[in-house]
Amino acid sequence: MPLILDNPMPVELNDVDDLFGDGVGLSLPARAQSKQLQQRMDDIRIRGCCQTVAWSRTGSIANITPDGQNLELRFLRRSPDDGSWDLSEPTTCPFVKGLPTIPIVHLVWAGTSSPDLAVIDAVGRVSIVSFSISLNQPFPQRKWDADPTDDVHTVVGAYWLNVSPPNQQASYNVMYGPATKHGNGYTYESSFVHAGGPTHPSPAKSALLTITTHGVIRMFWSQNTNRLEETTMELESISASDELITHASFASEKSRHLDYRITLIEIQWGQASQADKATGRPAGNLSPSLVEKHLATTNWLQGGPGDSSLDISMIELSHLEVIPSLVDSTGKNTTPPLVVTARSRTPTESSYQGSQSVVDRWEAIEQKQNLPSAYEQLGGRRNSISSELPAVTQLQKVAPVAANKVVVAFQTTSFGKILVLAFADGTVEFRDRLTFEELYTTQELNKMKDHASQQVAFSPTFCSMVQMGEDGKIKWNKLHYPGGDIGNSMHDAQYCGSIAALTVTAAPSMFYQNNYDDLLAIVRPYTTKKRFVQDLVTELIRILKIQIDYSEEIHHDSLVRNGSLQYCLSIMNALGFRGNFHPRSFQGKFSMLFLNVRNVVVLITIASNTPVTVREKLSPLDDPEVIETLVGCAKWALDLIAWLMDCLFELMNDNHFQELLTRERFHELAPYLHEENNVAFHFLMSSSSRGFLSAICRRLAHLEALSGRAIEFYRKQSAVVEGVAGGRAAPQLQQAYRAMQQVTSSALVKVSEVETLLTGLSNEIRQAYQIFLPSLAKSQNSQPQGKQLDMTMKAARVQMELSILLSAAPPAPFLQIIKKFFNTDLPAFRNTVDSGRLFFANYDLLEVEDDEHSLAAKKARGMVYVDVFKRMQIRPSSNKQWRRCSRCTAVMEDVFGSRSGLTFVLGQQRKCSCGGQWTLLPKGHVA
């Protein structure tokens, strides 16, 4: 039975007397760290390269198994059942295998759009695998079979060169934020960060540099023929064991290279790097060389080289990083390069010392040298000799920062402006690069806490991380808001601030095409709020300045190329998905159709317009597999048009809908359509989705004419062949074109008449804007004139188009256009089609039937999957593999083009139609 006391028991212990009567305090030894963490810190101190978990910019998560024998691949995935997010099961990479005596020890990702992963073992052998198609399907770029197995080649530093900015004409990167509160909203700032070299002469490529314990630098780089080659250089000759290098760090510094011990390594790419820069690709082969220049040496206490008090600090060294200089947006002020080290102490059993980490910093400052004045007075000095000496680099120590916990990871973000420290207890600190002050401490919204971890890898957004626990298992930990409810509108401070923070975080990921799936997982619980998705997408369109108004566009080239709009619709689609057997939200349904019709337009356009440079080598329209794919795309597009028309006919016959087409009740229109989950009206009213409908009508007309010409051509060709050899010319291709003609000629609606209907609606909307926008602009502003009036009108039109795109009601002046459309234009169009056939048609290919009865029937008969590339229904098979999108859960067969035409078209399908990344499923599996 427990003892219950009325008064608390005192827990302070008095001092006791020692042998001489002096008081001695009773203190308990500090709690010792686990043996696993002790071993981990010993590994870090001995070898600078031992990162066994890493996260790529596209979303692949790689980790080394605890025994060091295998490389595992994971990713964040969406559950097709309920739309929840979790960490996938591991996939073992078949191209890299460690040995019992030579384990794999280090991983480092390249920053390229199709990232390369360097895998390094304990004796410095380097293997490189590439992820060009899916997050868990690597392709070998370099195998380490020919590398020597000798400890002298042990790697202590590894680094991938920076990738050139997306815009080759600009030498800077765009940085979004901060967001400044202004009234009930936020204004967003953006700045430019100068991009530091060196970079690979070919855009979108990088090069790997490593340094060994014996001071040998190796550079692995890709030739213009995509062949991987190697360049080496010996920094210095090391003959004694106490001279071995244990830690090394690289950083791109302007046009040169910087590594610890402060040595400049200049990369000279050779004559090919001076090729025509307008093309973006250097001509001829590269012939790089490495040139060394020693700069400076330092120690912990700025003492002399023989200071013996430095030995203990040197033993505790665990991390070493070099951060390149930064140039501000004006291009005038430059912060010097920074050398950062971490020294961590882990208490052992019976130790009275607690855990501690000390972060030391040095600034690499260039200083001019001056001759002593006595030399100036020497009369014999020749006038031809300048008194100015070259500048020298010195390391100036900055005040260290201490923490009572163990550093296990160190990274930079925001182009080197923010430093991120991860600790063994699962906490994370963000610090300013210049002041080293801790950021985000007011409400701790950006601090993540979980169980103890030995290693940490951050996502591209830095909003989540994977942690390797002491048991060697990988866990995913994401941000969450601990303060309860954030509110429900932009008038609530927490709600508005959360939207602004998410906007500033997502914007760079969208701009640089980095993976932001963890951000979608973080905001998923808030999608139940009425306007959360609309508010978030609105702010993203504002900060990225995305074009959404296409009411004046006649051709659709700029609309098709608008990748930023695709990313916004991808967010709406992802946040509107609730599972295969649950209805999508209104925005989710609209964006899903929008993204898929865009993908069909792109595929037909690519297949029909082969670039001139490759036209002689391949022709997708001569590949039967490409034509079969286009047949599926045509069938899907025709089903979409028929379904949209049927939905519009349903609204036309809906008495309640007709009653809302009055000035007094027009505001009730959007809520009613949301309740019915009918997106057809908004699909026609939004200029961007209407533009894609017009574009698909033109592509379908093109395919119908193409199939007719092809069949006629092969009919004549077959007559000649049959007369000579008794055979038939290209039978498989003829069959594919006949299938295309059958699909396009048997459509439920004529695409030419649909295009005429859309063109008439677009003209009337354009005229309505021209009529009411001038008076609206003048009423909102003090009599604007000239260009100011045009800008005000354009801004007003953009806001109206944005409201329609995000599912709000059209502007009130559109009322007469809408009434005319439903009372005159649409009835006239219905007379040209069989509305009964439209009503009873099968639209399973579109995956849009989400009423309660349809979902119940779908669940009863089993899931039917649609291949988003071929646009045909597919079923699981034990001998076929599927790809599944990690974001929207769409699927396609894992196909590889045996002919050049299909290979070219497949190359444009490296991502899902929603912009998400593909993942490869095991054979016979659907999830």
Number of C-alpha atoms within 10 A of each C-alpha: 3 4 4 7 7 5 6 7 7 6 6 7 9 10 12 12 11 10 7 6 8 10 12 11 12 11 9 9 14 15 16 17 16 15 11 15 20 16 12 17 22 16 15 20 21 17 23 23 28 23 19 23 25 23 24 27 22 24 25 24 25 28 26 24 19 17 13 21 19 19 24 19 22 21 25 21 26 25 19 21 13 13 22 15 19 16 16 16 12 16 17 19 17 13 16 21 18 18 13 10 10 16 20 29 27 27 25 24 23 22 21 19 17 19 23 26 26 21 26 28 26 25 21 28 21 23 21 24 21 20 20 18 20 22 26 24 20 20 16 15 18 18 15 16 10 8 13 12 16 11 13 15 19 24 33 25 26 23 20 26 23 22 23 25 19 14 10 13 10 11 15 19 21 18 17 21 19 16 18 13 14 9 8 12 17 18 15 19 13 14 15 16 20 21 22 26 20 23 24 20 23 19 17 18 25 24 21 22 19 25 28 25 24 24 22 19 20 19 22 19 22 20 18 17 9 10 10 14 14 14 14 16 16 15 18 10 11 15 9 8 9 8 12 15 22 21 25 25 24 26 25 25 23 17 13 17 23 24 21 22 18 22 17 21 23 17 19 16 18 12 14 17 20 11 14 11 14 9 9 14 15 19 16 13 14 21 14 17 15 18 13 16 12 14 17 15 14 17 16 17 11 13 12 11 10 7 12 9 11 16 10 9 15 13 14 20 24 27 23 20 22 24 25 23 20 22 19 13 15 11 11 7 10 11 15 18 20 24 25 20 21 24 21 26 22 22 19 18 13 11 13 13 15 17 19 16 22 21 19 18 22 22 20 23 16 14 11 11 12 11 10 9 8 7 11 11 9 9 8 8 12 8 8 6 7 8 14 10 10 11 12 13 17 17 22 14 18 13 10 14 13 14 13 13 19 26 29 25 20 20 15 18 14 14 17 16 15 17 21 20 19 24 23 23 16 21 17 20 19 21 18 15 18 12 7 15 12 14 16 13 11 7 10 12 14 20 19 18 14 13 14 17 25 25 26 28 25 23 25 22 21 18 20 22 22 22 24 22 19 19 10 17 13 20 16 18 20 20 19 15 13 10 9 7 10 16 15 17 17 18 12 13 16 16 17 22 19 18 25 26 15 18 25 22 20 21 23 22 15 18 16 14 16 20 21 25 25 26 21 17 22 17 18 19 11 16 15 13 11 11 14 20 22 19 17 22 20 19 21 25 18 14 21 19 10 15 16 20 20 20 20 12 15 12 12 14 10 11 21 19 12 13 16 20 19 22 20 20 25 23 24 27 25 25 26 25 25 20 17 19 18 16 20 23 20 21 24 23 21 26 27 26 20 23 23 21 22 23 24 25 23 20 21 23 15 15 23 17 13 18 12 8 8 10 12 9 9 18 20 22 20 16 19 21 20 27 26 20 22 26 26 24 26 28 20 23 24 23 22 19 21 25 21 19 23 21 17 19 20 14 18 18 11 11 10 12 16 15 13 16 18 15 11 9 10 17 17 15 19 19 13 14 20 15 10 11 18 20 21 19 17 21 23 20 22 24 24 24 24 22 25 23 25 22 23 25 25 16 21 22 16 15 23 19 13 17 21 15 13 17 18 13 12 19 15 11 14 19 14 15 15 12 10 9 8 10 13 17 16 13 12 14 21 23 15 22 26 16 17 25 20 14 17 22 13 11 15 18 21 18 22 14 13 18 18 14 17 19 16 14 20 23 13 16 20 15 11 15 20 13 12 13 19 17 12 13 21 15 11 10 11 8 11 17 11 7 9 13 17 15 14 20 21 17 14 17 18 17 14 18 23 22 17 20 25 23 22 19 20 22 15 11 15 16 15 13 14 19 15 12 18 18 13 11 15 16 13 13 16 14 9 11 15 11 17 9 12 20 16 9 14 12 16 15 21 17 14 17 16 17 13 12 10 14 15 14 12 17 13 9 8 9 12 14 19 20 19 22 22 22 24 17 14 15 13 15 12 9 8 15 19 24 24 27 24 26 31 28 25 19 24 23 20 15 14 10 14 10 16 14 22 24 16 19 19 18 13 14 17 16 17 25 24 27 23 24 25 27 27 23 20 15 13 14 13 17 18
